Amino acid sequence: MRQPSTRRRFLQCTALAGLTAVAGCTSTDETAQAAGATPDSETTAAPSTTETATPTPEQTPPESVSEWLTDANGYDGERRRYGIRARPTIGVGHPTDDGLAFTHPVIEVPPMTTVAWEWTGHGGQHNVVALDGTFDSGRTNAQDGTCYKYFFEKTGVYPYVSEPHREDGMKGAVFVREPPSTGYEAVDEWLAASGSFDGTVTDHDGSGPATVTVGAEGNGGHFAFSPTVLRISPGTTVRWNWTGEGGAHNVVFEDHDIRSGQVDHEPSTTFEHTFESDGIYRYACAPHRALGQRGAIIVE
């Protein structure tokens, strides 16, 4: 086992008064060192020679992060995306998989984001170590509430493991990428945390009502609107059509008194609204908003 890094350490969330708090954890400023750049793709580059610690052969980053993650415990193939100013917290030792998993194992965040790992007390001794040596929580720990944080400044892909349980599938990855952009700042900020958002704006052709599917596939299930972003002209009616998938949904607008009513799961459910005034109208499904089921209507 390697000796703990003197530059990056993990501390108890309730210990050492006076330290800086980030995402509910306490740490010294040294743990917020900015992550070095790696290519913004699913294939990582070789470790930089400027790193303070050279990875051992067992820690060499994989050529394909996607393939490497196929046997990661708790990973369902979906990345949990976080938006601007989010402070993600990853559980270390998920109660399932004998406590040998991260929650969530694969996340996507924008640059300038602090990610925190918090120990659950399940699965025995753990630590958090990047395969390229970018970050290292130090010695292993099993105590509930232990916390480690790292500040990601630049885009890249950062696979990591809990060293004692790497061969058991306890691994994950942080994807640091610029959020998709439509050119509408309010839309981009609202949808940055939605996994179904790719920056596409769908223009209504002007014939009949515009339609949006409720319960479309996305965000780890049928928790999306399709299209996510719809652009229409004033006076256009938009009709939301339920698929019956993903449980019960509704349509609730931010900053406007527009809502479909109670949640419903029936595939025959519809909701209509006519937009008379220019503007940006943001909305979500209330039960699944935190999962990223959000949408936007641009009227201009």
N, C-alpha and C positions, 0 to 999 in steps of 0.2 A: 504494500500500500504506500503510495507516495505521501510525503510529509505535507501538512496543510500549507497552503499559500499564505505568506505573510502579508500579502496585499489584499486578498479577498477572503473574507471570513463570514460565517453565519452566526447569528446571535439569537438569544431568546427574545420573542416579541415583547415580553413584559420586563426585560432586564435592562440594566444600564441606563438609568434616567439621564436625559439630556441629549440623547442621540437623535438623529433626524428620522422622522417617521415617514415611510412611503408605503402605500397600499396596505396599511395596517401593520407593517413590520418595522422593526428598528434595526438600524445598521450604521456603521461608520460611513463617512463620505467615500472611503476607499472602495467600497463595494459598488459604487455608482460609476466606475470607470467605463468609458464608452467602448462599445464593441467595435472591433476592427472590421474593415470591409471584406466581404467575400462576394463572389458573383451573385447577382440577383436571379438565380435560377435554382433548379433542384439538384444541380451538380455542384459540389463544393470544390474549392481550390485547395492546393496543398497548404499546410500551415505556414504562416509568415515566419521568416527567420528572426524577426524583431520581437516575437513573443518571448516573454520571460521564462516560460516553461515549454520544453519541447515534448510533444506527445509521444508516448511509448508506441511500439508497433500495434498493440492492442487497441489504442485510442485513435488510430489514423482515421480521418473522416472517410466515409464511403464515397465511391464514385457516383452512385445514384442514391440520393436520400429517399426517394419514393420507394425503391426496392428495399432499402434497409429498414423502412418503417412497416413493411408488410406484416412482420411478426411482433410489432410493438403492442404490448398489453393495453387493452382499452381503446385502441385506435380503430375507428370504423371507416376510415378513408376520407373523413371530412375534417377540414381545418376550421377551428373556431376563430372567427375574425373579430378583431377589436378595432374600434374607431379612434379618432383623434382624441387625445387627452384621457383615454382609458388607462386604467391601472390594473392589468390582468393579474390574477392570483392563480397559481397552479398548485393543486394538492399533491403532496408527496406521500404516496402510500394510499392508493384508492382502496376502499373497503373490499371491493371485488378483486379478483385475480390474486387472492391471498395477500392483498396489500402491496403487490408488486406492480403497481401501475401509477402513472401520473394522470391528474385530472386538470385540464384536458391535455392529452399527450402532444398534440400538434396544434399550434396557434399561429395566427398571422397578425402582425401588428405594424403600424406605421413607424418610420424612424422617429427618434426622440421619445421612445416609450420605455418606462420602467416596468419590468416584469418581476413579480415576486413568487417565490416558491415557499409554501407553508407545509410543514410536516403534520401529518394526521395522527401519528402514533401507531399506524398499522404497518405490518410487514417487516418490522425489525429495523436494523441499521440502514440508513440511506445517506447519500450525498447527491449533489448535482454538479456534473462535470461535463463541459463542452468537449467534444472530440478533438477540436483543433486547439484546445488550450485557452480559448477566449475567456471563459469564466470557470470558476472552480469554488464551490462552497467550502472546501477544506475537508476536515475529518468527518467521518460518518457520525450520525446521531439518530436516536430512535425516539426522542422525546416530543410529544404532542406540543404544538405551538412554536417549535423552532422555525426560524424564518431566514430566508436569504433573498436578496434582491440584486438585479443587474439592470443597468441602463443601456439600451440599444440605440446607438446614434445613427448608424449607417445601414443601408440595405444589405441583405445577405441571407444565407440559410445557415442556421446554427443547430446541428444535431447534438444531443446530449444524452447522458445515461446516469443512472445510479450505479456506481462502480460495483458494489457488492452483488448486484442483481442484473448486471448487463446481459449475461447469458440466459437469464430467465425471461428476458423480453421487457425489462423495465427501462424503456428509452422513449425519447420524444424529440421534438424539433421546434425551434422558433423561426418562422419565416418573417423577415423584416422587409416590407415592400411599401412603395408609395401607393396610397389608396387610389382606386379608379376615380376618374374625373369626367364630369359632364360639362364643365365650364360654368355651372351654377353652384356657387359656394354653399348656399343653404342646402341644396339637394345633396351635394357630396358629403357634407358633414353629417346629415341625417342618415345617409345610407352606408356610411363607411363601415359600420359593424355588421352589415348584411352580406352574408356569403353569396347571395344570388345577384348582387350588384356588380356589374362589370364595366360601368361607365356608359352603357348604351342608352340612348334616348330614342324611344319609338314615337314616330309622328303619326297622328291620326290622319287618314286620307280624306276626311271631311264628309264621307258618305255614311249616314245613319249614326247611331250611337257608337261611341268607342267602348270597347269591352276590356275588362281586366279579369283574369282568372284568380280565384281565391282558393288557396290550398294547392298551388302549383308545386312541383318538385323543387326543393332547394333548402338550404340551411339544415342539412342533416335529416331531412324527411320531406313531408309536404307542408312546408312552412314558408311559403313564398307567394308573392303576387307576380303575375306575368301579364304584361310587361311590368318591370319594376318601376320604370320611369316612362310616363306617357305625356306627350306634348300635344295640346289641342288648341283650337281657337275659341275665343269667347262665344258663349251661347251653345256650346257642345254638351251633350248629355253623355255621361260615363255610366256604364252598367257593369257592376261586379257580379260575376257568376261563380257560385260555389261548386267545387268538384266533389265534395263529400269525403275527401282525403285529409288526413292530418288532424282529425278531431274537429272540435267546434271552433269556428272563427267568427270574427266580426270586423268591421271597418270603422275606425275611430280617427278623426283628424286632429292634428295639433293646431292650436291657435284659431280654429274655426269650429263653430257649432254644427258639425256635420258628422253623423254617425248612423250606422245601420241598425242599431238597437242591440238586443241581446245576442250572445254568441249562438251560432247554429251550425250543425254539421250536415244537414240535409242537402243533397246535390242539386235540388230544385230551387234552392234559396237564391234570390237576386236582390240587388240594391242599386238604386239609380240616384244620380244627382246631376243637375245642370249647372255648369260653371259660367256665370255671367261676366265676371270681372277678371282682368289680368292679375297674375300673381303666381306664387309658388305655394302649392298645397301639399303638406306632408301628412302622411297617415300611417297607421299600423293596425295589426291585429292585436288587441289588448292581451289575450292569453299568451301569445307567442312573440310579443315585441322583443323580449330579451334574447330570443333565439335569432332575431334578425328579420322577422316577417314585417317588413316595412315597404312603403312605396311612396311615390311622389307624382303629382300632376302639375305640369307646367302649362299655364294658360297665357298665351301671348299672340 
